[in-house]
């Protein structure tokens, strides 16, 4: 018999949905966040052969890399994306426009169950903005489109918060 997917909620069979989540930057929850890219780590494969054993090779783990994550937010007056992007490169301040103190930030991603209770949390380490889309393409002929701005963030890894466990569901 397979292990249960949800030990605290044996009645549950369905995985968590992807539409209920929160992302915070330095403790401030992003308003109007509509989409977040996947957290992904890739580890290189190192192949080698031993002398005298040319018919097979051994594979070992090499270095790991963490893919950039894109966050999309409905266009509004919330300046959290722009302020963070400006801490990496502020056009108004010229070449010296990087804030060496504030450009790296802590990002916390929380998956919520359908009742809105935190179920899984990850923290991204030393994140910074590598791309900022301030305005989407504007089109006067399309009245049915919501404006989206986005940032792409680089980070040095993610860690699951073990203190956030499976919530008891009613």
Secondary structure as GFF3:
##gff-version 3
##sequence-region A 1 170
A	DSSP	beta_strand	21	25	.	.	.	ID=ss1
A	DSSP	beta_strand	28	29	.	.	.	ID=ss2
A	DSSP	beta_strand	33	36	.	.	.	ID=ss3
A	DSSP	beta_strand	41	48	.	.	.	ID=ss4
A	DSSP	beta_strand	58	66	.	.	.	ID=ss5
A	DSSP	beta_strand	69	74	.	.	.	ID=ss6
A	DSSP	alpha_helix	80	88	.	.	.	ID=ss7
A	DSSP	three_ten_helix	91	96	.	.	.	ID=ss8
A	DSSP	beta_strand	105	112	.	.	.	ID=ss9
A	DSSP	beta_strand	118	133	.	.	.	ID=ss10
A	DSSP	beta_strand	148	154	.	.	.	ID=ss11
A	DSSP	beta_strand	158	160	.	.	.	ID=ss12
###
